Amino acid sequence: QVQLVESGGDLVEPGGSLTLSCAASGFTFSRFTMRWYRQAPGKERELVAGMLLIGGRRDYKDSVKGRFTISRDNVKNILYLEMNNLKPEDTAVYYCHASYGSLSYWGQGTQVTVSS
């Protein structure tokens, strides 16, 4: 059974930091492209960051470049998103996504709220 379980979301003040985790199981994690998406209330889901393999290319949404870092542990089967200097506009539900060919899996999401 494929599972992607996100955790680490929280309420944080502007300028604060959070690290999200996504624990994967039920598929060969190391072969999958992994991405983080987010969806704010009333808005469409958008791509935040993605990477293929350890040491591979990483892509970021322009507004998070220099603040967010995506990484993965192919031994523990965990995807991370380190988020620094958080802004109110980063408030959203953050989703983990795995893809390989026609295969596509989503997690249930974790809420990040940036507010004073």
Protein Blocks (a to p, Z undefined) as FASTA:
>chain_A
ZZdddehiacddehiacddddddehiafklpccddddddehiacddfbdcfbehiacddd
fklgokaccdddfklopacdddehiafklgccddddddehjbccddebjaddddZZ
